[in-house]
Amino acid sequence: MIVVDTNVIAHLFIASDFTAVAQEIVRRDSDWIAPILWRSEFRNILANYLRVERISLRQARFAMRKAEDMMRGGEYEVESNAVLALVAATQHSAYDCEFVVLARQQGRPLVTADPRLLCVFPDETVSMTRFLEY
C-alpha cells in the first residue's frame, strides 16, 4: 500500500511525460490510498485541462470515473488537528499536509511528483521515479 498525491493519480489518467512512470508504479503496487481531498484536486486538474482544451469533457468524465473506480476503498479522512499542527510547523498548504498526515498515520510512503513536498518532507515522501528504484 502507498499513499499517492493527486498529481500521481493525474499522471496515470491524463497523458503526460510521467504517465509511463505512473503505470509502472501501479503495476508494482496497485493498492493506492489518498485523503478524500484527492477528488476535488483531481477535478480541478481536469477543469484546468478542459479550459485550455487539452482534453474534452468526455475525456475528463472518463478519467474521473476511472480514477474514482481505482481509488474506491482507498479514500481516508484525516484528523484536522494533525493537519493544522503540520501546517503551523511547516507553513505548507493544508491540502498538501493532508497527504503527509495520511502517510504518517498509515506508516506508508507518500509518492509524489511535487518537488516542494519532497524537499519539506523527505522522511515521508518519495518521488515517482525514486519509488521505482525500490
Secondary structure, 3 states (H helix, E strand, C coil): CEEECHHHHHHHHCCCCCHHHHHHHHHHCCCEEEECCHHHHHHHHHHHHHHCCCCCHHHHHHHHHHHHHHHCCCEECCCHHHHHHHHHHHCCCHHHHHHHHHHHHHCCCEEECCHHHHHHCCCCEEEHHHHCCC
